[in-house]
Each structure stands twice: as C-alpha cells, then as structure tokens.
Amino acid sequence: MTIGNQIEEVLEAEGYDQLVTPEFAPLADFAGFGVYEAVAVQETGRDIAALIDHIPGAITGYLMTRPESAPLMDRSDLSVSEPLIKEWLDRTIAGPFDGELAAFLRETSHVGGTEVTFPGVQVPLPPQLVLALTAWLQGQILDAMGKTCDLATVSAAGAAWMNQLLLQLGIILEPSLAEPDAPLGHHEAAEFHPYAEFAGFGPKEQAILRKTGPLLGPAAGGVVTLAYDYLLSRPESAGYFQDASHLTQRKMTLKAWWSRTTTKPIDGDFHAYMSKVADAHVKDGGTHPHVVVPPDLTIALMGWVEMRVMTALNTIAPGADGDYVFGKLPEPPAAAEVGQAWMRMLTLQLGILLKPYLTPPGAPAIA
C-alpha cells in the first residue's frame, strides 16, 4: 500500500476539516500545505518516531560544539530544553496545524523585541542561524524517512514535511522580519551562506547537486510555466504582476534562476546573483520599484518549490559509475540523501532572499 492509499483511508475514516487552519499560517494553502499534507506528516511522523527521538539531544550537542553556535550558548543546562524540543516535534506530528501550534511556536521562539531562537533553545540566535538549523533538521527528518519508509513515502510525505517546516520557520522569524526602506545593494561575491556548513551543506552535498542538477535542467520550461500559472491563479500573488511585459520579465528571471540552480556551482557568484534577486523584491530594488514582495509570501513560495522539487527527485537514482541517472527509481536511502542536498540548498537560498528583511536599518547584511 502506498502513502497515498494510506492517507486516503485515514481521510475517509476521520474528519480533518480543522487539521490546517489559517491561524497556523495564512499562506499555508498558497504553499500547498493542506489536509493531505498534514496527514502525511502525521502518519510518517509516527513511523519515524523512534528515529527522531534522538533529535532533541542531537540539537543540544550540535549547538554546544559547533563553532558557529557554541559561543552563543551559556554552557549551562538552561541553554537548551530538550523536553521542549520534543514537545514541539510531538505537536508537529500530532497536529493540528492551527492557532494553538502557532502560539506555541511564538511562545518558545520569540524571546523579546526582534530577537528569535529555535524552539526549545533558551538563548537568542541570529535569524540566519535559526534558518540554517531548520535546514539541518530537514536533513535529519529525510534521513529518518529514508531508513524507515518506501520511496513513494520519502518523496510525497518528505515533501510535506519540508513544506510545513518552512511555514513554521516563517512563524519563528516573524519578529525579525521587517520591510526595508531600500535595497541593500550588497551584491559582491561571498560564500554561498555563512551558515552553510552548519546547515549540513558541504562538499558532499555540492557534489550531489553537480551530478543531479543537470538532470533537472531540461525541465526549466515546464517549471516556469507551472510556477507562473500557479502564481497568476492565486489571489495572494497575482497582484504582483503589473502587466504583460512585467510577467515576461519575471518568467525570464525564474527560468534563469532554475538554470543557475540546476547547472551552476552554488558558490560566491551564486550568492551575489541571489542577493540581486533579493533586492529586486523590495521597494525601489527592481525595474518595477513599487512591486514589493512581502517576506511571508517568499517563504510560502519556497515551501511550494521545495515540495515540488522533492517530489521530482524520485526519478533520479545513483548509477553504477558514481553518477546519477534520470528515469530510474532510487532506493529510499538514496532518495533521502539527494533530497537532503536539495532541500538544504533551497532553504539556504531562502536565507539569501530574506537578507533585506532580516537586516535592521544601519546594520551590515550577512556577507
């Protein structure tokens, strides 16, 4: 039985009309996270519970030992509450995705003023570090699914997990997100993301992207058409396209992004390119200066993208020569490994897109 069959049976047997509500995230429906996806998280969450029980302790050890985060910890048992992390994961699995879950997230991650932290962590963390820890967690979830679930589940339910984790990230970052007065203008080459290694995105993941990216490259036309048909069909996003020429320009921009993402190195030049894209979303930052894209829409759209990319990866498998081939079904652990690289990379891209919104006036942006 596939995950789809299991979920359909659950939906038929029980009422889930309030499993996902606008009070959780007003753009959840726009992101494509609905009842089906929520049930997928619930069903697989129970399956992988034994493997993710280690996550609270792993987060504590990770934060205490990584050079990026260790100086921020106060070295006491009060720095991280593992029971609170476990409660958060248990609530994520149990649902519902409603106002109570959103309130719990705000209570555990908003630590005063514009400062935020990761659920269960008791000290403020830089917002970009919170984002990177979310990317790291995405990999942990996919790894557990690869060891436990079949390929269809890794693909479909894994996509749902990735989406809702980004929606939760949007709630966590709320106090730190603000519309900038002007574009940052920092477009020089720099490391892809200052917390890339922390997020678990290193040489191995880069190599996976180099080998698998070209296999997705030819899908650029279809991706652009699908994305813009969707954006134009949604009331949340349709108004950001001014006229036919603006739509044509944005399609070209998206196609260039997809091409660069799938075929070019994720390096300093890519960082500079994504920084320009980020600035184009803010007031006076692009060729249409009055088109301002709010950060919550950017986060929700990246959730939608991650969900579709995760699903598309289920036809890419390791070949005998160490490369990857298109059109072959991979084993679940291999699908999870490729998914880890892509999801972490896309979440770190989101961090660059959010740079203008996460930088207080007068403060330096991340490199």
C-alpha positions as CSV (number, residue, x, y, z in Angstrom):
1,M,0.0,0.0,0.0
2,T,1.4,3.4,-0.9
3,I,1.4,6.5,1.3
4,G,-1.4,7.9,-0.9
5,N,-3.6,5.0,-0.2
6,Q,-3.0,5.1,3.5
7,I,-3.8,8.8,3.7
8,E,-6.9,8.5,1.6
9,E,-8.1,5.8,4.0
10,V,-7.4,8.0,7.0
11,L,-9.2,10.9,5.4
12,E,-12.2,8.8,4.7
13,A,-12.3,7.3,8.2
14,E,-11.9,10.5,10.2
15,G,-12.9,14.1,9.9
16,Y,-10.0,16.5,9.4
17,D,-11.7,19.7,8.4
18,Q,-9.8,21.7,11.1
19,L,-6.4,20.0,10.7
20,V,-4.9,23.0,8.9
21,T,-6.4,26.4,9.7
22,P,-5.4,30.0,8.6
23,E,-4.5,30.7,12.2
24,F,-1.4,28.5,11.8
25,A,-0.2,30.2,8.7
26,P,-2.4,32.4,6.5
27,L,-0.4,31.3,3.4
28,A,-0.4,27.6,4.2
29,D,-2.9,26.9,1.4
30,F,-0.9,29.1,-1.0
31,A,2.2,27.0,-0.1
32,G,0.3,23.8,-0.9
33,F,0.1,22.6,2.6
34,G,-3.4,21.3,3.3
35,V,-5.1,18.4,4.9
36,Y,-3.5,15.7,2.7
37,E,0.0,17.0,3.5
38,A,-0.8,17.3,7.2
39,V,-2.0,13.7,7.4
40,A,1.2,12.7,5.6
41,V,3.3,14.4,8.3
42,Q,1.2,12.7,11.0
43,E,1.3,9.2,9.5
44,T,5.0,9.2,8.7
45,G,5.8,11.1,12.0
46,R,4.5,8.1,13.9
47,D,6.6,5.7,11.7
48,I,9.8,7.6,12.2
49,A,9.2,8.5,15.9
50,A,11.8,6.1,17.2
51,L,14.5,7.5,14.9
52,I,13.7,11.2,15.6
53,D,13.6,10.7,19.4
54,H,17.3,11.4,19.3
55,I,16.8,14.8,17.7
56,P,16.5,16.9,20.9
57,G,19.8,15.6,22.2
58,A,21.4,15.9,18.8
59,I,20.4,19.6,18.6
60,T,21.8,20.2,22.1
61,G,25.1,18.5,21.2
62,Y,25.3,20.3,17.9
63,L,24.7,23.8,19.3
64,M,27.2,23.2,22.1
65,T,30.0,22.0,19.8
66,R,29.7,23.8,16.5
67,P,31.9,26.9,16.3
68,E,29.1,29.0,14.8
69,S,26.8,28.4,17.8
70,A,28.9,27.3,20.8
71,P,30.0,30.9,21.7
72,L,26.3,31.8,21.9
73,M,25.5,29.1,24.5
74,D,25.9,29.9,28.2
75,R,27.3,26.4,28.8
76,S,24.6,25.6,31.4
77,D,21.8,23.1,31.3
78,L,19.5,26.1,30.7
79,S,20.7,26.8,27.2
80,V,18.6,24.2,25.6
81,S,15.4,22.5,26.8
82,E,15.3,19.0,25.3
83,P,11.8,18.3,26.7
84,L,10.6,21.5,24.9
85,I,12.1,20.4,21.6
86,K,10.5,17.0,22.0
87,E,7.1,18.7,22.8
88,W,7.5,20.8,19.6
89,L,8.2,17.7,17.5
90,D,5.4,15.8,19.1
91,R,3.0,18.7,18.4
92,T,4.2,18.8,14.8
93,I,3.4,15.2,14.4
94,A,0.1,15.1,16.3
95,G,-1.3,18.4,14.8
96,P,-3.5,20.2,14.3
97,F,-1.7,22.9,12.4
98,D,-3.7,25.7,13.9
99,G,-3.6,28.8,16.0
100,E,-2.5,26.8,19.1
101,L,0.5,25.4,17.3
102,A,1.4,28.9,16.0
103,A,1.0,30.3,19.6
104,F,3.3,27.6,21.0
105,L,5.9,28.4,18.4
106,R,5.8,32.1,19.2
107,E,6.0,31.4,22.9
108,T,9.0,29.2,22.5
109,S,10.9,31.1,19.8
110,H,10.2,34.8,20.3
111,V,12.5,36.0,23.0
112,G,11.9,39.7,23.2
113,G,12.0,42.6,20.7
114,T,13.2,41.4,17.4
115,E,15.2,38.5,18.8
116,V,14.3,34.9,18.0
117,T,15.6,31.5,18.6
118,F,14.9,27.9,17.7
119,P,12.1,26.1,19.5
120,G,13.5,24.8,22.8
121,V,16.6,26.9,22.7
122,Q,16.7,29.3,25.6
123,V,19.1,31.9,24.2
124,P,18.7,34.3,21.2
125,L,20.2,33.1,18.0
126,P,20.9,35.0,14.8
127,P,17.9,34.6,12.5
128,Q,20.1,33.2,9.7
129,L,21.4,30.6,12.2
130,V,17.8,29.6,13.1
131,L,17.2,29.2,9.3
132,A,20.3,27.0,8.9
133,L,19.3,24.9,11.9
134,T,16.0,24.3,10.2
135,A,17.8,23.2,7.1
136,W,19.9,20.8,9.2
137,L,16.7,19.4,10.8
138,Q,15.2,18.9,7.3
139,G,18.1,16.6,6.5
140,Q,17.6,14.7,9.8
141,I,13.9,14.1,9.0
142,L,14.7,12.9,5.5
143,D,17.4,10.6,6.8
144,A,15.0,9.0,9.2
145,M,12.4,8.6,6.4
146,G,15.0,7.0,4.1
147,K,15.7,4.4,6.8
148,T,12.1,3.6,7.5
149,C,9.8,4.4,4.6
150,D,9.3,3.3,1.0
151,L,10.3,5.5,-1.9
152,A,6.8,6.9,-2.5
153,T,6.6,8.0,1.1
154,V,10.0,9.5,1.2
155,S,9.0,11.6,-1.9
156,A,5.4,12.6,-1.1
157,A,5.5,12.7,2.7
158,G,9.0,14.1,2.7
159,A,7.8,16.9,0.5
160,A,5.0,17.7,3.0
161,W,7.5,17.7,5.9
162,M,9.8,20.2,4.1
163,N,6.9,22.5,3.3
164,Q,5.5,22.7,6.9
165,L,8.9,23.2,8.4
166,L,9.4,26.3,6.2
167,L,5.9,27.6,7.2
168,Q,6.9,27.1,10.9
169,L,10.2,28.9,10.2
170,G,8.1,31.8,8.9
171,I,6.3,32.0,12.3
172,I,9.6,31.7,14.2
173,L,11.2,34.6,12.3
174,E,8.2,37.0,12.5
175,P,9.8,39.5,15.0
176,S,13.0,39.7,12.9
177,L,11.3,40.3,9.5
178,A,10.8,43.9,8.5
179,E,10.2,45.7,5.2
180,P,13.5,47.6,4.4
181,D,13.5,51.2,3.4
182,A,15.7,50.5,0.4
183,P,17.5,47.6,-1.2
184,L,20.7,46.5,0.5
185,G,22.9,46.9,-2.6
186,H,25.4,44.3,-1.4
187,H,25.9,42.1,-4.5
188,E,29.6,41.2,-4.2
189,A,30.7,37.6,-4.4
190,A,30.8,35.9,-1.0
191,E,30.4,32.5,0.4
192,F,27.1,31.0,-0.5
193,H,25.7,31.3,3.0
194,P,27.6,32.0,6.2
195,Y,26.0,29.0,7.9
196,A,26.0,26.6,5.0
197,E,28.4,24.1,6.8
198,F,26.3,24.4,9.9
199,A,23.2,23.5,7.9
200,G,24.9,20.3,6.7
201,F,25.6,21.7,3.2
202,G,29.2,20.9,2.4
203,P,31.3,19.3,-0.3
204,K,29.3,16.1,-0.4
205,E,26.1,17.9,-0.9
206,Q,27.7,20.2,-3.5
207,A,28.8,17.1,-5.4
208,I,25.3,15.6,-5.3
209,L,23.9,18.9,-6.8
210,R,26.6,19.0,-9.5
211,K,25.6,15.4,-10.6
212,T,21.8,15.6,-10.2
213,G,21.2,19.3,-11.2
214,P,21.8,18.8,-15.0
215,L,19.2,16.0,-14.9
216,L,16.6,18.5,-13.8
217,G,17.8,21.4,-16.0
218,P,15.8,20.4,-19.1
219,A,12.6,20.8,-17.1
220,A,13.1,24.5,-16.9
221,G,10.3,25.4,-19.4
222,G,7.8,23.3,-17.7
223,V,8.8,24.5,-14.2
224,V,8.4,28.2,-15.3
225,T,5.1,27.6,-16.9
226,L,3.8,25.6,-13.9
227,A,5.1,28.2,-11.4
228,Y,3.6,31.2,-13.2
229,D,0.3,29.6,-14.0
230,Y,0.1,28.9,-10.3
231,L,1.2,32.4,-9.2
232,L,-1.3,34.0,-11.6
233,S,-4.1,31.8,-10.4
234,R,-3.7,32.7,-6.7
235,P,-5.1,35.9,-5.3
236,E,-2.2,36.1,-2.9
237,S,0.3,36.5,-5.7
238,A,-1.5,37.6,-8.9
239,G,-1.4,41.3,-8.0
240,Y,2.4,41.4,-8.0
241,F,2.5,41.2,-11.8
242,Q,1.9,44.6,-13.3
243,D,1.4,43.9,-17.0
244,A,2.3,41.5,-19.8
245,S,5.9,42.9,-20.1
246,H,6.4,42.5,-16.4
247,L,5.2,38.9,-16.5
248,T,7.5,38.2,-19.4
249,Q,10.4,39.6,-17.5
250,R,9.6,37.7,-14.3
251,K,9.3,34.4,-16.3
252,M,12.8,35.0,-17.7
253,T,14.1,35.7,-14.2
254,L,12.6,32.5,-12.9
255,K,14.0,30.5,-15.8
256,A,17.4,32.0,-15.2
257,W,17.2,31.1,-11.5
258,W,16.2,27.5,-12.3
259,S,19.0,27.2,-14.8
260,R,21.6,28.5,-12.4
261,T,20.3,26.4,-9.6
262,T,20.5,23.2,-11.5
263,T,23.6,23.7,-13.6
264,K,26.0,26.3,-11.9
265,P,28.1,26.0,-8.8
266,I,26.5,27.1,-5.6
267,D,29.3,29.5,-4.7
268,G,30.1,33.1,-4.2
269,D,29.0,34.2,-7.6
270,F,25.7,32.4,-7.0
271,H,25.4,34.3,-3.7
272,A,25.9,37.6,-5.5
273,Y,23.2,36.6,-8.0
274,M,20.7,35.7,-5.3
275,S,21.4,38.9,-3.5
276,K,20.4,40.8,-6.6
277,V,17.2,38.8,-6.8
278,A,16.5,39.5,-3.1
279,D,16.9,43.2,-3.7
280,A,14.6,43.1,-6.7
281,H,11.7,42.1,-4.3
282,V,11.9,45.2,-2.1
283,K,10.9,48.8,-2.7
284,D,13.0,50.6,-5.3
285,G,15.0,47.5,-5.8
286,G,14.0,46.3,-9.3
287,T,12.8,47.5,-12.7
288,H,9.3,47.8,-11.1
289,P,10.1,49.8,-8.0
290,H,6.7,49.8,-6.5
291,V,6.3,46.0,-6.6
292,V,7.2,44.9,-3.0
293,V,7.0,41.2,-2.3
294,P,6.4,40.5,1.5
295,P,8.7,38.0,3.2
296,D,5.9,35.6,4.2
297,L,5.0,35.2,0.6
298,T,8.6,34.4,-0.3
299,I,8.8,31.8,2.5
300,A,5.5,30.2,1.4
301,L,6.6,30.1,-2.2
302,M,9.8,28.4,-1.3
303,G,7.8,25.9,0.6
304,W,5.8,25.2,-2.5
305,V,9.0,24.9,-4.6
306,E,10.6,22.5,-2.1
307,M,7.6,20.3,-2.1
308,R,7.6,20.0,-5.9
309,V,11.4,19.6,-6.2
310,M,11.3,16.9,-3.5
311,T,8.7,15.0,-5.5
312,A,10.6,15.4,-8.8
313,L,13.7,13.8,-7.3
314,N,12.1,10.4,-7.0
315,T,13.1,9.5,-10.6
316,I,16.8,10.2,-10.1
317,A,19.0,7.3,-8.9
318,P,22.7,6.6,-8.4
319,G,24.3,4.9,-11.4
320,A,27.0,2.2,-11.4
321,D,29.7,4.7,-12.2
322,G,29.0,7.0,-9.3
323,D,27.0,9.5,-11.3
324,Y,23.2,9.7,-11.3
325,V,20.7,8.7,-14.0
326,F,17.3,10.0,-14.8
327,G,14.2,7.8,-15.1
328,K,15.3,5.1,-12.6
329,L,13.6,4.7,-9.2
330,P,16.2,5.0,-6.4
331,E,16.2,3.1,-3.1
332,P,14.7,5.1,-0.3
333,P,18.0,6.0,1.4
334,A,19.4,7.3,-1.9
335,A,16.3,9.4,-2.5
336,A,16.6,10.8,1.0
337,E,20.3,11.6,0.5
338,V,19.7,13.5,-2.7
339,G,16.7,15.2,-1.1
340,Q,18.8,16.4,1.8
341,A,21.2,18.2,-0.5
342,W,18.5,19.9,-2.5
343,M,16.3,20.9,0.5
344,R,19.2,22.3,2.5
345,M,20.4,24.2,-0.5
346,L,16.9,25.7,-1.2
347,T,16.4,26.7,2.4
348,L,19.8,28.4,2.4
349,Q,18.7,30.2,-0.8
350,L,15.7,31.4,1.1
351,G,18.1,32.8,3.7
352,I,19.7,35.0,1.0
353,L,16.3,36.0,-0.3
354,L,15.3,37.2,3.2
355,K,18.5,39.2,3.7
356,P,16.9,42.6,3.1
357,Y,14.1,41.8,5.5
358,L,16.3,40.4,8.3
359,T,18.8,43.4,8.3
360,P,17.9,46.2,10.6
361,P,18.4,49.8,9.2
362,G,22.1,50.7,9.6
363,A,23.2,47.2,10.3
364,P,25.5,45.2,8.0
365,A,23.9,42.4,6.0
366,I,25.3,38.9,6.0
367,A,28.0,38.6,3.5
